[in-house]
Amino acid sequence: MAKKRRSRRRRKKRAPVAAARSAPPRGEERAEAKAEPGVEAVPLAEQYPYVYGDLKRIVILAGTMFAILIILSFVIK
């Protein structure tokens, strides 16, 4: 059989992290949440009401499956 060879990946040279972080951000680059006039922030609970129902269903199914696994572990022994 032939000998297996490992391929080496060349790493790209990166700029020093400390130098990149020490520079103050420009005014245009800052990500600030600015609300437009006349627009209100809507809570996520109002935007995605179906998510809570889905999460409840997932938790109930997972709990049921764990309970079945625990019961089967006692039955099989």
N, CA, C and O atoms as a MOPAC input file, in Angstrom:
PM7 MOZYME 1SCF
protein

 N      0.83000 1    -1.18800 1     0.00000 1
 C      0.00000 1     0.00000 1     0.00000 1
 C      0.87000 1     1.24400 1     0.00000 1
 O      1.95600 1     1.26200 1     0.57900 1
 N      0.38900 1     2.25400 1    -0.63900 1
 C      1.12700 1     3.50400 1    -0.71600 1
 C      1.02800 1     4.24300 1     0.61100 1
 O      0.05600 1     4.10900 1     1.35400 1
 N      2.05000 1     5.01400 1     0.87900 1
 C      2.09000 1     5.78000 1     2.11900 1
 C      1.14500 1     6.98000 1     2.00100 1
 O      1.11600 1     7.67400 1     0.98500 1
 N      0.38100 1     7.20200 1     3.06100 1
 C     -0.54500 1     8.31400 1     3.05200 1
 C      0.21800 1     9.61500 1     3.28800 1
 O      1.14300 1     9.67600 1     4.09800 1
 N     -0.18400 1    10.62700 1     2.57700 1
 C      0.44900 1    11.93500 1     2.73000 1
 C     -0.56800 1    12.92800 1     3.26300 1
 O     -1.75000 1    12.89000 1     2.92200 1
 N     -0.09100 1    13.78500 1     4.07900 1
 C     -0.93500 1    14.84800 1     4.59500 1
 C     -0.70100 1    16.11000 1     3.78100 1
 O      0.43700 1    16.48500 1     3.50100 1
 N     -1.77200 1    16.74200 1     3.41500 1
 C     -1.61200 1    17.99000 1     2.66900 1
 C     -1.54300 1    19.14300 1     3.66700 1
 O     -2.28500 1    19.17900 1     4.64800 1
 N     -0.66500 1    20.05400 1     3.40700 1
 C     -0.52500 1    21.21200 1     4.28000 1
 C     -1.20300 1    22.40500 1     3.64300 1
 O     -1.07900 1    22.65300 1     2.44400 1
 N     -1.90800 1    23.12200 1     4.46000 1
 C     -2.56600 1    24.32800 1     3.98400 1
 C     -1.67100 1    25.51800 1     4.29400 1
 O     -1.09600 1    25.62500 1     5.37700 1
 N     -1.57300 1    26.38200 1     3.34200 1
 C     -0.79900 1    27.59800 1     3.57300 1
 C     -1.68800 1    28.60200 1     4.27700 1
 O     -2.83000 1    28.83700 1     3.88200 1
 N     -1.15100 1    29.17800 1     5.30800 1
 C     -1.90000 1    30.17800 1     6.05900 1
 C     -1.60500 1    31.55200 1     5.50000 1
 O     -0.46700 1    31.88300 1     5.16700 1
 N     -2.65000 1    32.33700 1     5.40600 1
 C     -2.49100 1    33.70400 1     4.95400 1
 C     -1.97400 1    34.54600 1     6.10300 1
 O     -2.34500 1    34.34300 1     7.25900 1
 N     -1.12300 1    35.48000 1     5.77300 1
 C     -0.61100 1    36.37700 1     6.80600 1
 C     -1.70200 1    37.36900 1     7.16200 1
 O     -2.30700 1    37.99500 1     6.29100 1
 N     -1.93500 1    37.49800 1     8.44000 1
 C     -2.96500 1    38.41000 1     8.91400 1
 C     -2.32400 1    39.63900 1     9.53100 1
 O     -1.20100 1    39.59300 1    10.03500 1
 N     -3.05100 1    40.72000 1     9.48100 1
 C     -2.59100 1    41.94000 1    10.12200 1
 C     -2.69200 1    41.74700 1    11.63000 1
 O     -3.57300 1    41.02900 1    12.10300 1
 N     -1.80400 1    42.37600 1    12.38400 1
 C     -1.87900 1    42.24500 1    13.84100 1
 C     -3.23000 1    42.71000 1    14.36000 1
 O     -3.74500 1    43.75100 1    13.94900 1
 N     -3.79500 1    41.92600 1    15.26500 1
 C     -5.12900 1    42.20400 1    15.79300 1
 C     -5.12100 1    43.46300 1    16.63400 1
 O     -6.06100 1    44.25400 1    16.56400 1
 N     -4.07800 1    43.66900 1    17.42900 1
 C     -4.02000 1    44.82900 1    18.32000 1
 C     -4.01800 1    46.12700 1    17.52600 1
 O     -4.63800 1    47.10500 1    17.94400 1
 N     -3.33400 1    46.15100 1    16.39000 1
 C     -3.27700 1    47.36700 1    15.58600 1
 C     -4.63400 1    47.68100 1    14.98100 1
 O     -5.01600 1    48.84800 1    14.88200 1
 N     -5.35800 1    46.66300 1    14.58100 1
 C     -6.65900 1    46.87700 1    13.97200 1
 C     -7.68300 1    47.35700 1    14.98800 1
 O     -8.57300 1    48.13500 1    14.64500 1
 N     -7.57200 1    46.91100 1    16.21700 1
 C     -8.54700 1    47.28600 1    17.24500 1
 C     -8.23000 1    48.63100 1    17.87500 1
 O     -9.12800 1    49.28500 1    18.40600 1
 N     -6.98300 1    49.05900 1    17.82800 1
 C     -6.61800 1    50.29200 1    18.51000 1
 C     -7.07000 1    51.52500 1    17.74500 1
 O     -7.19500 1    52.59500 1    18.34200 1
 N     -7.31700 1    51.41400 1    16.45500 1
 C     -7.74300 1    52.56000 1    15.66600 1
 C     -9.19200 1    52.89000 1    15.98700 1
 O    -10.03700 1    51.99500 1    16.00600 1
 N     -9.49200 1    54.16000 1    16.24000 1
 C    -10.87900 1    54.52000 1    16.53900 1
 C    -11.74100 1    54.40600 1    15.29100 1
 O    -11.29400 1    54.74200 1    14.19400 1
 N    -12.97000 1    53.93700 1    15.45100 1
 C    -13.84500 1    53.78500 1    14.28200 1
 C    -14.25500 1    55.14100 1    13.72200 1
 O    -14.39700 1    56.11000 1    14.46800 1
 N    -14.44000 1    55.20500 1    12.42500 1
 C    -14.88800 1    56.43400 1    11.78400 1
 C    -16.36800 1    56.64500 1    12.04700 1
 O    -17.08300 1    55.70600 1    12.39600 1
 N    -16.80800 1    57.82500 1    11.88700 1
 C    -18.21600 1    58.15800 1    12.13100 1
 C    -19.14900 1    57.41800 1    11.19900 1
 O    -20.24200 1    57.02300 1    11.60400 1
 N    -18.72900 1    57.21900 1     9.93300 1
 C    -19.58400 1    56.54700 1     8.97700 1
 C    -19.65000 1    55.04500 1     9.22300 1
 O    -20.63700 1    54.40100 1     8.86700 1
 N    -18.60800 1    54.48300 1     9.82800 1
 C    -18.52400 1    53.03800 1    10.01400 1
 C    -19.24000 1    52.54400 1    11.26200 1
 O    -19.46600 1    51.34200 1    11.40900 1
 N    -19.59400 1    53.43500 1    12.14400 1
 C    -20.26700 1    53.01500 1    13.37400 1
 C    -21.66700 1    52.51700 1    13.05400 1
 O    -22.41300 1    53.12300 1    12.28500 1
 N    -21.99300 1    51.39800 1    13.67000 1
 C    -23.33000 1    50.82400 1    13.46200 1
 C    -24.20600 1    51.23000 1    14.63400 1
 O    -24.20800 1    50.57200 1    15.67400 1
 N    -24.92900 1    52.28500 1    14.46800 1
 C    -25.83400 1    52.75000 1    15.51400 1
 C    -27.26300 1    52.57600 1    15.03000 1
 O    -27.58100 1    52.83400 1    13.86900 1
 N    -28.10400 1    52.14100 1    15.93100 1
 C    -29.51000 1    51.95200 1    15.57800 1
 C    -30.20800 1    53.29700 1    15.69200 1
 O    -30.42400 1    53.81000 1    16.79100 1
 N    -30.55400 1    53.85400 1    14.55300 1
 C    -31.26300 1    55.12600 1    14.54300 1
 C    -32.68800 1    54.86000 1    14.08200 1
 O    -32.91300 1    54.28800 1    13.01600 1
 N    -33.62600 1    55.27300 1    14.88300 1
 C    -35.02800 1    55.06600 1    14.53500 1
 C    -35.46600 1    56.15500 1    13.56900 1
 O    -35.13700 1    57.33000 1    13.73500 1
 N    -36.20500 1    55.74200 1    12.57000 1
 C    -36.75300 1    56.70800 1    11.62900 1
 C    -37.92800 1    57.40800 1    12.29700 1
 O    -38.60200 1    56.81000 1    13.13500 1
 N    -38.18200 1    58.64000 1    11.94800 1
 C    -39.30800 1    59.34100 1    12.56200 1
 C    -40.63500 1    58.66600 1    12.19500 1
 O    -40.89200 1    58.35100 1    11.03300 1
 N    -41.45600 1    58.45600 1    13.20400 1
 C    -42.76200 1    57.85600 1    12.98900 1
 C    -42.76600 1    56.34600 1    12.98500 1
 O    -43.81000 1    55.74200 1    12.73900 1
 N    -41.61200 1    55.70000 1    13.25500 1
 C    -41.53500 1    54.23900 1    13.25600 1
 C    -41.23900 1    53.77900 1    14.68200 1
 O    -40.27200 1    54.22300 1    15.30000 1
 N    -42.08200 1    52.88600 1    15.19200 1
 C    -41.89400 1    52.35900 1    16.54500 1
 C    -41.18600 1    51.01700 1    16.50300 1
 O    -41.29600 1    50.28000 1    15.52300 1
 N    -40.46200 1    50.70200 1    17.56100 1
 C    -39.84300 1    49.38500 1    17.67700 1
 C    -40.91000 1    48.39900 1    18.12900 1
 O    -41.56400 1    48.61300 1    19.15000 1
 N    -41.08600 1    47.32700 1    17.37800 1
 C    -42.10000 1    46.31800 1    17.68900 1
 C    -41.41000 1    45.16700 1    18.41000 1
 O    -40.39300 1    44.66900 1    17.92600 1
 N    -41.93800 1    44.72900 1    19.56100 1
 C    -41.33900 1    43.59700 1    20.26400 1
 C    -41.36900 1    42.32900 1    19.40800 1
 O    -42.26800 1    42.13100 1    18.59100 1
 N    -40.37600 1    41.48900 1    19.61600 1
 C    -40.28800 1    40.25900 1    18.83100 1
 C    -41.47100 1    39.34000 1    19.07000 1
 O    -41.86600 1    38.59300 1    18.17400 1
 N    -42.04600 1    39.38500 1    20.27300 1
 C    -43.19200 1    38.52600 1    20.57200 1
 C    -44.37700 1    38.85900 1    19.65800 1
 O    -45.17800 1    37.98100 1    19.33800 1
 N    -44.48700 1    40.09900 1    19.24600 1
 C    -45.58000 1    40.47400 1    18.35600 1
 C    -45.25600 1    40.13900 1    16.89600 1
 O    -46.16200 1    39.88400 1    16.10200 1
 N    -43.96500 1    40.13900 1    16.54200 1
 C    -43.58200 1    39.84700 1    15.16800 1
 C    -43.64300 1    38.36000 1    14.85400 1
 O    -44.01000 1    37.97700 1    13.74300 1
 N    -43.28900 1    37.52100 1    15.81500 1
 C    -43.20400 1    36.08400 1    15.58600 1
 C    -44.04800 1    35.31500 1    16.59500 1
 O    -43.48100 1    34.63400 1    17.44900 1
 N    -45.37400 1    35.39200 1    16.53700 1
 C    -46.20300 1    34.69800 1    17.53400 1
 C    -46.17900 1    33.18300 1    17.37300 1
 O    -46.42600 1    32.46100 1    18.34000 1
 N    -45.88800 1    32.68700 1    16.18000 1
 C    -45.89200 1    31.24900 1    15.92700 1
 C    -44.67300 1    30.55200 1    16.51200 1
 O    -44.68400 1    29.33100 1    16.66900 1
 N    -43.62800 1    31.29300 1    16.83700 1
 C    -42.39200 1    30.68900 1    17.33700 1
 C    -42.63400 1    30.04800 1    18.70100 1
 O    -42.13400 1    28.95500 1    18.96600 1
 N    -43.39100 1    30.71300 1    19.56300 1
 C    -43.63400 1    30.16400 1    20.89700 1
 C    -44.40200 1    28.85100 1    20.82500 1
 O    -44.11400 1    27.92500 1    21.58400 1
 N    -45.35500 1    28.76100 1    19.94000 1
 C    -46.08700 1    27.50500 1    19.76400 1
 C    -45.17900 1    26.38900 1    19.28100 1
 O    -45.27400 1    25.25300 1    19.74700 1
 N    -44.29100 1    26.71800 1    18.33500 1
 C    -43.34500 1    25.72000 1    17.83300 1
 C    -42.38000 1    25.26800 1    18.92400 1
 O    -42.07300 1    24.08200 1    19.04000 1
 N    -41.90200 1    26.22800 1    19.72700 1
 C    -40.98000 1    25.86800 1    20.81000 1
 C    -41.66600 1    24.97900 1    21.84200 1
 O    -41.05900 1    24.02800 1    22.33500 1
 N    -42.91300 1    25.27300 1    22.17300 1
 C    -43.65500 1    24.42500 1    23.11200 1
 C    -43.77200 1    23.00400 1    22.57000 1
 O    -43.56600 1    22.03400 1    23.29900 1
 N    -44.10400 1    22.89000 1    21.28800 1
 C    -44.24900 1    21.57300 1    20.66400 1
 C    -42.92000 1    20.81300 1    20.69500 1
 O    -42.90800 1    19.60900 1    20.95200 1
 N    -41.82100 1    21.48800 1    20.44200 1
 C    -40.51000 1    20.84200 1    20.44700 1
 C    -40.15800 1    20.35400 1    21.84800 1
 O    -39.65500 1    19.24300 1    22.01100 1
 N    -40.42100 1    21.18400 1    22.86200 1
 C    -40.10600 1    20.79800 1    24.24600 1
 C    -40.95900 1    19.60700 1    24.67500 1
 O    -40.45700 1    18.69600 1    25.33300 1
 N    -42.22200 1    19.60400 1    24.31800 1
 C    -43.10500 1    18.49000 1    24.68900 1
 C    -42.64400 1    17.19600 1    24.01100 1
 O    -42.59500 1    16.14300 1    24.64600 1
 N    -42.30600 1    17.27900 1    22.72000 1
 C    -41.83200 1    16.08200 1    22.01600 1
 C    -40.51800 1    15.57200 1    22.58500 1
 O    -40.34300 1    14.36600 1    22.75600 1
 N    -39.59800 1    16.47500 1    22.88000 1
 C    -38.30800 1    16.06200 1    23.43000 1
 C    -38.49200 1    15.42300 1    24.80500 1
 O    -37.87200 1    14.40100 1    25.09900 1
 N    -39.33300 1    16.01400 1    25.64400 1
 C    -39.58500 1    15.44600 1    26.97100 1
 C    -40.23000 1    14.07300 1    26.88700 1
 O    -39.88500 1    13.16800 1    27.64700 1
 N    -41.16600 1    13.92100 1    25.96100 1
 C    -41.81200 1    12.62800 1    25.77300 1
 C    -40.81100 1    11.57700 1    25.31400 1
 O    -40.82300 1    10.44800 1    25.80400 1
 N    -39.95400 1    11.94300 1    24.38200 1
 C    -38.95900 1    10.98300 1    23.89100 1
 C    -37.96800 1    10.58100 1    24.98000 1
 O    -37.59300 1     9.41300 1    25.08100 1
 N    -37.54300 1    11.55300 1    25.79800 1
 C    -36.64900 1    11.20500 1    26.90000 1
 C    -37.33800 1    10.27800 1    27.89400 1
 O    -36.72900 1     9.32800 1    28.38700 1
 N    -38.59800 1    10.55000 1    28.18500 1
 C    -39.33600 1     9.69100 1    29.11100 1
 C    -39.45200 1     8.27400 1    28.54300 1
 O    -39.29800 1     7.29900 1    29.27900 1
 N    -39.72000 1     8.15300 1    27.24500 1
 C    -39.81000 1     6.82900 1    26.61500 1
 C    -38.46600 1     6.11400 1    26.69000 1
 O    -38.41400 1     4.91400 1    26.96200 1
 N    -37.37500 1     6.84600 1    26.45100 1
 C    -36.04300 1     6.23000 1    26.53300 1
 C    -35.73900 1     5.73700 1    27.94600 1
 O    -35.18000 1     4.65400 1    28.12200 1
 N    -36.10000 1     6.52000 1    28.93700 1
 C    -35.84000 1     6.12300 1    30.32900 1
 C    -36.67800 1     4.89900 1    30.68300 1
 O    -36.17000 1     3.96400 1    31.30300 1
 N    -37.94400 1     4.89000 1    30.30100 1
 C    -38.80500 1     3.73900 1    30.58600 1
 C    -38.28200 1     2.49000 1    29.88300 1
 O    -38.24800 1     1.41200 1    30.47600 1
 N    -37.87000 1     2.63200 1    28.60600 1
 C    -37.33000 1     1.48500 1    27.88200 1
 C    -36.03400 1     0.97600 1    28.47900 1
 O    -35.76700 1    -0.22500 1    28.43500 1
 N    -35.21800 1     1.86700 1    29.03800 1
 C    -33.97000 1     1.40100 1    29.66200 1
 C    -34.25800 1     0.49300 1    30.85900 1
 O    -33.51600 1    -0.45800 1    31.10500 1
 N    -35.34600 1     0.78300 1    31.61500 1
 C    -35.71200 1    -0.09100 1    32.73900 1
 C    -36.32900 1    -1.38800 1    32.24600 1
 O    -36.09700 1    -2.44500 1    32.83300 1
 N    -37.10300 1    -1.32400 1    31.18900 1
 C    -37.78200 1    -2.51400 1    30.65500 1
 C    -36.76300 1    -3.47500 1    30.04800 1
 O    -36.86700 1    -4.68700 1    30.24000 1
 N    -35.79400 1    -2.95500 1    29.32900 1
 C    -34.80800 1    -3.81400 1    28.64500 1
 C    -33.88800 1    -4.50000 1    29.64600 1
 O    -33.48300 1    -5.64000 1    29.42200 1
 N    -33.55300 1    -3.83700 1    30.73600 1
 C    -32.67600 1    -4.45400 1    31.74600 1
 C    -33.40400 1    -5.59400 1    32.36500 1
 O    -32.86400 1    -6.26700 1    33.24400 1

